[in-house]
């Protein structure tokens, strides 16, 4: 086909209107496929036009208790000392005094078997039950030892004493309250291993005991003897 024929053909197409200009209804470059005129365009954003798959719920942190690999502590029944331990403890806190006669006969030994001390013939294990006999003998021992201790202690200089380390025997709760309280604090620590400083409410029962014993007997020696007996017979001293 000659150049003239091709030119004539193109001219004919232009005259008949076969090649038309794109209308405003046509999609613009970059438009979404299938978007017609008048359609609502999607909102901008990461989730525009898409229904949310999950609802946002605020995270709440709950406090949890402390964890431990050890089992919780269980209460333990208090048992008394061995009789040998008890005698040694009394000797230690009283500065060497023992429950014995003047010729050295031990008052505990005749009662070893009923107290549960093994004789290694009929028994090999000691019994640690706090029986009525045990309480009775411990009370007898305390009432025998404490007057001797007070007599011995009051005759010594304060620096050499083991019981009246903060007071003189003549001091009362009314005349020397701080000294009486300091001595009671020292005794509860020595006999029971409990530190109660001056002003501690736990010292109140001991101050009451001293005060009432002193008022009843009108004697500070008797009052301190009552305190001594109470310290020795208390479960805090003989128990473990």
C-alpha positions in Angstrom: 0.0 0.0 0.0 1.3 3.4 -1.0 1.8 6.2 1.5 -1.1 8.1 -0.1 -3.5 5.3 0.6 -2.4 5.0 4.2 -2.9 8.8 4.7 -6.3 8.6 3.1 -7.3 5.8 5.5 -6.3 7.7 8.6 -8.0 10.8 7.4 -11.2 8.9 7.0 -11.1 7.5 10.5 -10.6 11.0 11.9 -13.6 12.4 10.0 -16.0 9.7 11.0 -15.4 10.2 14.8 -14.1 6.6 15.5 -11.2 8.0 17.5 -12.7 10.0 20.4 -11.2 11.9 23.3 -11.5 10.2 26.7 -14.4 11.6 28.7 -14.5 12.8 32.2 -16.2 9.5 33.2 -13.2 7.5 32.3 -11.0 6.4 35.1 -8.1 8.6 35.9 -4.6 7.3 36.0 -4.0 5.6 39.4 -7.7 5.3 40.3 -8.9 2.1 41.9 -10.3 -0.5 39.4 -14.0 -0.4 39.0 -14.5 2.9 40.7 -17.4 4.7 39.1 -18.3 8.4 39.2 -20.2 9.3 42.3 -18.9 6.3 44.3 -17.7 6.9 47.9 -14.0 6.8 48.0 -12.4 4.8 50.8 -11.1 6.5 53.9 -7.4 6.8 54.3 -5.6 4.7 57.0 -4.3 1.3 57.6 -7.7 -0.2 58.3 -9.7 1.9 55.8 -12.6 -0.1 54.2 -11.7 -3.3 56.2 -13.8 -4.5 59.1 -11.5 -5.0 62.3 -10.7 -8.7 63.0 -10.1 -8.1 66.8 -11.4 -5.7 69.3 -8.8 -3.8 71.3 -9.0 -4.6 75.0 -6.7 -2.9 77.6 -4.3 -5.2 79.4 -4.8 -5.2 83.2 -1.9 -6.4 85.3 -2.8 -8.3 88.4 -0.6 -8.4 91.5 0.6 -11.9 92.4 1.9 -13.2 95.7 5.6 -14.1 96.2 6.5 -17.6 95.2 8.7 -19.9 97.3 10.2 -23.3 96.7 9.9 -24.1 100.4 6.7 -25.4 102.0 4.9 -23.1 104.4 6.0 -23.3 108.0 4.1 -25.6 110.3 3.5 -25.0 114.0 5.8 -27.0 116.3 4.8 -28.4 119.7 7.2 -27.2 122.4 9.0 -30.0 124.3 11.1 -29.8 127.4 14.8 -30.1 127.7 16.7 -33.2 128.5 17.1 -33.4 132.3 20.9 -33.1 131.8 20.3 -30.0 129.7 18.0 -28.5 132.3 20.5 -29.0 135.2 23.3 -27.5 133.1 21.1 -24.5 132.2 20.2 -23.8 135.8 23.8 -24.0 136.8 24.8 -21.6 134.0 22.3 -18.9 134.6 22.7 -19.0 138.4 26.4 -18.8 138.4 27.1 -22.4 139.3 24.3 -23.3 141.7 22.8 -26.8 141.6 19.8 -28.5 143.1 21.6 -30.6 145.6 22.1 -31.1 149.3 25.0 -29.7 151.3 26.9 -32.9 150.9 26.4 -32.8 147.2 23.5 -35.3 146.7 21.7 -34.5 143.5 18.0 -34.2 144.0 17.1 -35.0 140.4 18.7 -38.4 140.2 16.2 -40.4 142.3 13.5 -39.3 139.8 15.4 -40.0 136.6 13.3 -43.1 135.6 9.8 -41.6 136.2 11.0 -38.4 134.5 11.8 -40.4 131.4 15.6 -40.5 131.5 16.7 -43.8 129.8 18.5 -46.3 131.9 19.6 -48.3 128.8 18.2 -51.5 130.3 14.5 -50.9 130.0 14.6 -47.8 127.9 17.1 -46.1 125.5 15.2 -43.0 124.5 14.3 -40.1 126.7 10.7 -39.0 127.1 10.2 -35.2 126.6 6.7 -34.9 127.9 6.0 -32.1 130.5 4.4 -34.2 133.2 3.1 -33.1 136.6 6.1 -34.7 138.2 8.4 -32.6 136.0 6.6 -29.4 136.8 6.6 -30.2 140.5 10.3 -31.0 140.7 11.3 -27.9 138.6 9.2 -25.7 141.0 10.9 -27.3 144.0 14.3 -26.8 142.5 13.6 -23.1 141.7 12.2 -22.4 145.2 15.3 -24.0 146.8 17.9 -22.3 144.5 16.5 -18.8 144.2 16.8 -17.7 147.9 20.4 -19.0 147.9 21.1 -17.0 144.7 19.6 -13.8 146.1 21.6 -14.1 149.4 24.8 -14.8 147.5 24.3 -12.1 144.9 23.4 -9.3 147.3 26.7 -9.9 149.2 28.8 -9.4 146.1 29.9 -6.2 144.4 27.6 -5.3 141.5 30.3 -6.1 138.9 30.5 -9.8 140.1 26.7 -10.5 140.3 24.7 -12.7 138.0 21.2 -11.7 139.1 21.1 -8.2 140.6 23.4 -6.7 138.0 21.6 -3.3 137.6 20.1 -2.6 141.0 20.7 -2.9 144.7 18.5 -5.1 146.9 17.1 -2.0 148.6 15.8 -0.4 145.4 12.1 -0.4 144.8 9.9 0.2 141.7 8.8 3.5 143.1 12.3 4.8 144.0 14.3 3.4 141.1 11.9 2.4 138.3 14.5 2.7 135.5 17.0 0.5 137.3 14.4 -2.2 138.2 13.2 -2.2 134.5 16.8 -2.5 133.3 17.5 -5.5 135.6 14.3 -7.2 134.4 15.4 -6.6 130.8 18.7 -8.2 131.6 17.1 -11.2 133.3 14.6 -12.0 130.5 17.5 -12.0 128.1 19.7 -14.2 130.3 17.1 -16.7 131.2 14.8 -16.7 128.1 16.9 -15.3 125.3 14.3 -12.5 124.8 15.6 -8.9 124.5 13.0 -6.5 125.9 14.5 -3.0 126.3 13.3 -0.4 128.8 9.8 0.7 127.9 8.9 -2.5 126.1 5.2 -3.5 126.9 6.4 -7.1 127.2 8.2 -6.2 130.4 4.9 -5.1 132.1 4.0 -8.6 133.5 7.4 -8.9 135.1 7.1 -5.4 136.6 3.7 -6.3 137.9 5.0 -9.5 139.5 7.8 -7.6 141.2 5.4 -4.9 142.4 2.8 -7.2 143.8 5.3 -9.5 145.5 6.9 -6.5 147.1 3.6 -5.1 148.3 2.5 -8.5 149.7 5.8 -9.3 151.5 7.1 -5.8 152.0 10.5 -7.2 151.1 12.5 -6.6 147.9 14.4 -9.8 148.5 11.1 -11.7 148.4 10.0 -9.8 145.3 13.2 -10.7 143.4 13.0 -14.3 144.6 9.5 -14.5 143.1 10.9 -13.2 139.8 13.7 -15.7 139.9 11.2 -18.6 140.5 9.0 -17.4 137.7 12.0 -17.2 135.3 13.1 -20.7 136.0 9.7 -22.4 135.8 8.6 -20.5 132.7 8.3 -22.6 129.5 10.6 -20.2 127.8 13.4 -21.4 130.0 12.9 -25.2 130.2 11.3 -25.7 126.8 12.9 -26.1 123.4 
